[in-house]
Amino acid sequence: MFELVWRPQAREQYDDLQRRATGGRPLALFKQVAKALKLLRDNPRHPSLQTHPFSGLENPYDKDQKVFEAYVQQHTPGAYRVFWCYGPKQGQISLIAITPHP
């Protein structure tokens, strides 16, 4: 199990999703994000996350290390993704962003 470390942008995006989660689609999206984060914490290679390297963001700790993309939703217009990297310490995953697919 990994410890999740929140980068400021990811924390702001998560908090915004949580604030808007009052019912219907916003609530369903927040629950999907929360589930994806739990899966990521427990096993970043969980099959439903479809984790793979993402080249559009720079690792905030080491530009030579990879940033990864994990799926929150699939087959949905504007499907949400979690962008993350390992670190800064061993056993940690840093959440960089939680956004609709770019």
C-alpha positions in Angstrom: 0.0 0.0 0.0 1.3 3.5 -0.9 0.9 6.8 0.9 -0.8 9.4 -1.3 0.9 12.8 -1.4 -1.2 15.6 -2.7 0.4 18.2 -5.0 -1.5 21.5 -4.7 -3.3 21.3 -8.1 -4.5 17.8 -7.5 -5.8 18.8 -4.0 -7.6 21.8 -5.4 -9.2 19.7 -8.1 -10.3 16.9 -5.7 -11.7 19.4 -3.2 -13.7 21.1 -6.1 -15.1 17.8 -7.2 -16.1 17.0 -3.6 -17.8 20.4 -3.2 -19.8 19.9 -6.3 -20.8 16.3 -5.3 -24.4 17.0 -4.3 -26.2 14.4 -6.3 -26.6 13.0 -9.8 -23.6 13.1 -12.1 -21.3 15.2 -9.9 -21.8 12.7 -7.0 -21.2 9.8 -9.3 -18.0 11.4 -10.7 -16.7 12.1 -7.2 -17.3 8.5 -6.1 -15.5 7.2 -9.2 -12.5 9.5 -8.4 -12.4 8.3 -4.8 -12.5 4.7 -5.9 -9.7 5.2 -8.4 -7.5 6.8 -5.7 -8.1 3.9 -3.4 -7.2 1.5 -6.2 -4.1 3.5 -7.0 -3.1 3.6 -3.3 -3.5 -0.2 -3.0 -2.1 -1.2 -6.4 -1.0 1.3 -9.0 -1.1 -1.6 -11.6 -4.7 -2.5 -10.9 -6.1 -3.6 -14.3 -9.1 -1.2 -14.2 -6.8 1.8 -13.8 -5.1 1.0 -17.1 -2.1 2.9 -15.8 0.5 3.9 -18.4 3.2 6.5 -18.8 2.1 10.0 -19.9 4.5 12.4 -21.7 2.5 15.6 -21.4 3.6 16.5 -17.8 7.0 16.8 -16.2 7.7 14.9 -13.0 7.8 17.5 -10.2 10.7 15.8 -8.4 12.9 14.4 -11.2 12.5 15.4 -14.8 14.1 12.1 -15.9 11.4 10.0 -14.1 8.0 9.2 -15.5 4.6 10.6 -14.9 1.7 8.2 -15.2 -1.9 8.4 -16.2 -4.6 6.3 -14.6 -8.2 6.0 -15.8 -11.1 7.1 -13.6 -13.6 6.6 -16.3 -13.7 4.9 -19.7 -15.9 5.3 -22.8 -17.2 8.6 -21.5 -16.8 12.0 -23.2 -14.3 14.0 -21.2 -13.4 11.0 -19.2 -11.5 11.8 -16.0 -7.9 10.8 -15.4 -5.5 10.9 -12.5 -1.9 12.0 -13.3 0.7 10.8 -10.8 4.3 9.9 -10.2 6.2 7.9 -7.6 7.8 9.8 -4.8 9.1 12.0 -3.4 9.9 9.2 -0.9 9.8 5.4 -1.3 6.4 4.1 -0.7 4.7 7.3 -1.8 2.6 8.3 -4.9 2.2 11.9 -5.6 -1.0 13.0 -7.2 -0.3 15.7 -9.8 -3.7 16.3 -11.3 -7.3 15.0 -11.5 -8.8 16.2 -14.7 -10.8 15.3 -17.8 -8.8 13.6 -20.5 -6.7 16.2 -22.2 
